[in-house]
Amino acid sequence: MDQIDRNILRELQKDGRLTIQDLAQRVGLTSSPCMRRVRQLEQDGVIQGYRAVINPEAVGRGFEVLVSIEVKRDREAVEAFEAALQGIPDVIEAYRLFGSPGCLLRIAVADLTAYERLWIERLTTLSGITEVNSQIIMKRVKEPQGLPVDD
């Protein structure tokens, strides 16, 4: 990956809706070589997709919670837990961690009542769970900006 590829990645992280012409102009290429580079970055798995960034409040999910969960430390329990998370759309991010807690979830729901219902009906009923701790997000201090693609 050279500097031009890194510049392409920077620009696409800022605005994934750029036309190839606009992207090419920003990175100092003509359209055809720029398109080839973008396609190659996609084929190589460097660019994994394109998404719209949605305002959580606008879709009724302005209440966000970070949830740390302890799961029994055996393979079957962990695999069952991770599979079950796939069926809970309110869990918008999930990470298995080294140490304690064993798992960290980011959840987006409408309000405290919706989170309480999710906690009672779904989270605490998952197989292998030994502990659930919730931290309500007061304010997002820094929005995701994409990954640094330094040299």
SEKOLVO-550510 format. One line per 10 residues: their letters; for each residue x negated, y, z of N, C-alpha, C. Coordinates in steps of 0.02 Angstrom, whole numbers, plus 50000, padded with zeros to 5 digits. Layout:
<nodes>
A> X Y Z X Y Z X Y Z | ...
</nodes>
This chain:
<nodes>
MDQIDRNILR> 49958 49942 50000 50000 50000 50000 49955 50062 50000 | 49966 50105 49952 49924 50165 49946 49963 50226 49972 | 49932 50284 49965 49961 50346 49990 50027 50362 49956 | 50032 50349 49892 50094 50363 49856 50151 50320 49884 | 50137 50255 49896 50188 50212 49926 50210 50239 49994 | 50162 50261 50034 50178 50288 50100 50220 50352 50093 | 50204 50393 50044 50244 50454 50033 50315 50436 50011 | 50322 50384 49970 50388 50361 49949 50428 50339 50011 | 50396 50301 50055 50430 50278 50115 50451 50336 50160 | 50407 50385 50168 50423 50444 50208 50485 50479 50180
ELQKDGRLTI> 50484 50491 50115 50540 50527 50084 50605 50488 50088 | 50602 50423 50077 50664 50383 50080 50690 50378 50151 | 50646 50379 50201 50670 50379 50270 50704 50445 50287 | 50681 50499 50257 50714 50564 50269 50782 50566 50234 | 50785 50538 50173 50846 50541 50133 50849 50481 50086 | 50884 50429 50106 50889 50368 50066 50933 50376 50005 | 50964 50434 49996 51008 50445 49938 50973 50484 49883 | 50909 50496 49891 50873 50532 49838 50879 50494 49772 | 50887 50532 49718 50884 50500 49652 50811 50484 49639 | 50800 50438 49593 50731 50421 49574 50695 50482 49547
QDLAQRVGLT> 50731 50525 49511 50701 50586 49483 50677 50632 49539 | 50720 50642 49589 50701 50686 49645 50644 50655 49686 | 50649 50590 49698 50596 50556 49735 50530 50561 49697 | 50531 50547 49632 50471 50550 49591 50439 50620 49595 | 50481 50671 49591 50455 50739 49594 50422 50753 49662 | 50452 50729 49716 50425 50742 49783 50359 50706 49795 | 50349 50649 49762 50287 50611 49774 50236 50618 49717 | 50252 50660 49668 50205 50675 49615 50199 50621 49561 | 50254 50588 49545 50255 50538 49492 50308 50555 49440 | 50308 50519 49385 50365 50522 49340 50414 50467 49362
SSPCMRRVRQ> 50473 50468 49333 50526 50423 49356 50510 50348 49349 | 50483 50328 49293 50471 50256 49281 50423 50225 49332 | 50363 50254 49341 50318 50224 49391 50346 50228 49462 | 50384 50280 49476 50415 50286 49543 50465 50230 49553 | 50506 50217 49502 50556 50164 49507 50521 50096 49516 | 50467 50085 49480 50430 50021 49487 50404 50013 49558 | 50377 50066 49585 50350 50063 49654 50405 50050 49705 | 50462 50084 49698 50518 50073 49744 50542 50000 49739 | 50550 49975 49679 50572 49905 49669 50522 49857 49700 | 50457 49871 49692 50406 49827 49720 50409 49828 49796
LEQDGVIQGY> 50418 49888 49825 50424 49893 49898 50486 49856 49923 | 50539 49856 49884 50599 49818 49902 50585 49743 49897 | 50555 49721 49842 50540 49650 49832 50492 49623 49885 | 50445 49664 49906 50396 49643 49957 50426 49644 50027 | 50487 49669 50034 50519 49671 50100 50498 49730 50142 | 50460 49776 50113 50441 49836 50151 50504 49880 50161 | 50541 49890 50108 50606 49923 50112 50657 49868 50119 | 50691 49866 50176 50738 49812 50190 50810 49829 50176 | 50825 49892 50163 50894 49911 50148 50903 49986 50154 | 50963 50008 50141 50981 50079 50144 51047 50083 50183
RAVINPEAVG> 51052 50133 50227 51111 50140 50269 51131 50214 50276 | 51194 50223 50292 51218 50289 50311 51212 50294 50387 | 51193 50351 50412 51190 50364 50484 51257 50396 50502 | 51294 50363 50546 51362 50383 50562 51364 50414 50632 | 51403 50466 50639 51414 50498 50703 51458 50452 50745 | 51432 50425 50801 51472 50378 50841 51539 50406 50864 | 51541 50470 50881 51603 50502 50904 51656 50501 50849 | 51634 50509 50787 51682 50512 50731 51717 50446 50719 | 51687 50391 50741 51718 50325 50732 51740 50294 50798 | 51747 50336 50849 51774 50313 50914 51726 50269 50953
RGFEVLVSIE> 51660 50281 50945 51611 50241 50982 51558 50287 51014 | 51581 50340 51045 51536 50389 51074 51510 50371 51143 | 51533 50316 51172 51511 50295 51238 51460 50239 51229 | 51397 50254 51243 51344 50205 51233 51314 50183 51299 | 51297 50119 51302 51271 50089 51363 51211 50046 51344 | 51159 50050 51385 51103 50004 51380 51114 49950 51433 | 51113 49888 51412 51128 49834 51458 51069 49786 51460 | 51043 49776 51520 50989 49727 51529 51021 49663 51555 | 51002 49608 51524 51032 49543 51540 50977 49492 51554 | 50988 49454 51606 50944 49397 51620 50980 49334 51596
VKRDREAVEA> 50944 49294 51559 50970 49231 51533 50926 49176 51561 | 50957 49118 51575 50917 49061 51597 50859 49052 51549 | 50801 49036 51577 50740 49030 51537 50732 48960 51508 | 50783 48939 51470 50774 48877 51433 50799 48887 51362 | 50772 48849 51317 50783 48860 51246 50857 48858 51226 | 50893 48809 51250 50964 48803 51233 51004 48863 51255 | 50992 48886 51316 51029 48943 51343 51014 49006 51303 | 50951 49017 51287 50931 49076 51249 50961 49075 51179 | 50956 49017 51146 50984 49012 51078 51059 49021 51078 | 51094 48992 51127 51167 49000 51131 51186 49073 51144
FEAALQGIPD> 51149 49105 51188 51162 49175 51204 51152 49219 51142 | 51096 49209 51108 51081 49250 51048 51132 49238 50993 | 51155 49176 50985 51206 49162 50935 51272 49195 50953 | 51289 49195 51017 51352 49225 51039 51352 49301 51028 | 51294 49333 51035 51289 49405 51024 51308 49425 50953 | 51295 49381 50905 51310 49396 50835 51385 49407 50825 | 51427 49379 50868 51499 49386 50861 51529 49443 50902 | 51487 49486 50929 51512 49543 50969 51493 49607 50933 | 51538 49636 50894 51521 49695 50855 51503 49757 50896 | 51526 49759 50959 51509 49816 51002 51435 49818 51019
VIEAYRLFGS> 51401 49761 51015 51329 49758 51026 51296 49779 50961 | 51268 49839 50960 51241 49866 50898 51166 49854 50891 | 51133 49838 50946 51063 49818 50945 51052 49768 51001 | 51007 49720 50990 50990 49672 51042 50917 49652 51034 | 50882 49649 51090 50811 49633 51091 50797 49580 51144 | 50760 49529 51125 50733 49482 51175 50667 49512 51197 | 50656 49514 51263 50596 49546 51290 50552 49496 51326 | 50487 49513 51331 50443 49476 51375 50456 49502 51445 | 50453 49459 51494 50462 49480 51563 50535 49491 51581 | 50546 49536 51628 50613 49548 51653 50633 49621 51639
PGCLLRIAVA> 50690 49634 51613 50744 49588 51596 50726 49548 51533 | 50761 49493 51524 50748 49450 51467 50777 49476 51402 | 50829 49518 51408 50862 49543 51348 50887 49614 51361 | 50884 49656 51310 50910 49724 51314 50958 49734 51256 | 51019 49758 51273 51070 49771 51223 51086 49845 51221 | 51103 49869 51163 51132 49936 51155 51203 49925 51131 | 51250 49952 51168 51321 49942 51155 51353 50009 51142 | 51399 50011 51093 51436 50072 51077 51511 50055 51077 | 51547 50088 51121 51619 50078 51128 51653 50146 51134 | 51718 50146 51142 51756 50209 51145 51746 50246 51210
DLTAYERLWI> 51748 50209 51266 51747 50243 51331 51731 50193 51386 | 51732 50215 51448 51715 50173 51504 51764 50114 51510 | 51827 50126 51498 51877 50072 51501 51862 50018 51450 | 51844 50037 51390 51827 49989 51338 51764 49950 51357 | 51715 49984 51387 51655 49949 51409 51671 49901 51466 | 51712 49922 51513 51730 49877 51568 51763 49814 51541 | 51808 49822 51493 51842 49765 51463 51791 49719 51428 | 51745 49748 51391 51693 49708 51358 51651 49672 51410 | 51632 49706 51463 51591 49677 51516 51625 49617 51548 | 51689 49626 51564 51726 49573 51598 51743 49515 51551
ERLTTLSGIT> 51767 49532 51492 51793 49480 51447 51740 49446 51404 | 51685 49480 51391 51636 49451 51345 51567 49440 51376 | 51538 49495 51402 51468 49490 51424 51459 49441 51482 | 51500 49448 51533 51490 49405 51592 51512 49333 51581 | 51546 49320 51526 51568 49252 51511 51520 49214 51466 | 51469 49248 51441 51421 49215 51397 51382 49161 51436 | 51372 49106 51404 51337 49049 51434 51265 49067 51449 | 51241 49047 51507 51171 49056 51525 51154 49122 51558 | 51202 49167 51565 51190 49232 51595 51182 49225 51671 | 51130 49256 51698 51121 49256 51771 51129 49325 51801
EVNSQIIMKR> 51121 49377 51760 51127 49446 51786 51140 49494 51729 | 51183 49544 51742 51199 49596 51693 51194 49664 51728 | 51153 49709 51702 51146 49776 51730 51158 49827 51675 | 51198 49878 51691 51217 49928 51641 51189 49997 51658 | 51165 50030 51607 51143 50100 51614 51180 50140 51561 | 51223 50185 51584 51262 50226 51538 51217 50282 51511 | 51219 50290 51446 51178 50342 51414 51211 50410 51425 | 51175 50455 51457 51200 50522 51470 51193 50566 51408 | 51133 50562 51377 51119 50606 51320 51064 50573 51278 | 51074 50574 51213 51021 50550 51168 50971 50608 51159
VKEPQGLPVD> 50911 50598 51182 50861 50651 51181 50824 50654 51114 | 50816 50597 51083 50781 50594 51018 50817 50545 50973 | 50838 50568 50916 50872 50525 50867 50820 50483 50830 | 50840 50424 50808 50793 50383 50767 50776 50422 50704 | 50712 50424 50688 50688 50461 50630 50654 50416 50578 | 50653 50352 50590 50616 50308 50546 50548 50294 50575 | 50512 50249 50542 50446 50229 50566 50392 50274 50539 | 50341 50290 50579 50283 50325 50553 50249 50281 50501 | 50229 50309 50445 50195 50271 50393 50127 50302 50378 | 50090 50314 50431 50024 50344 50426 49976 50297 50390
D> 49921 50326 50370 49868 50287 50335 49838 50235 50380
</nodes>
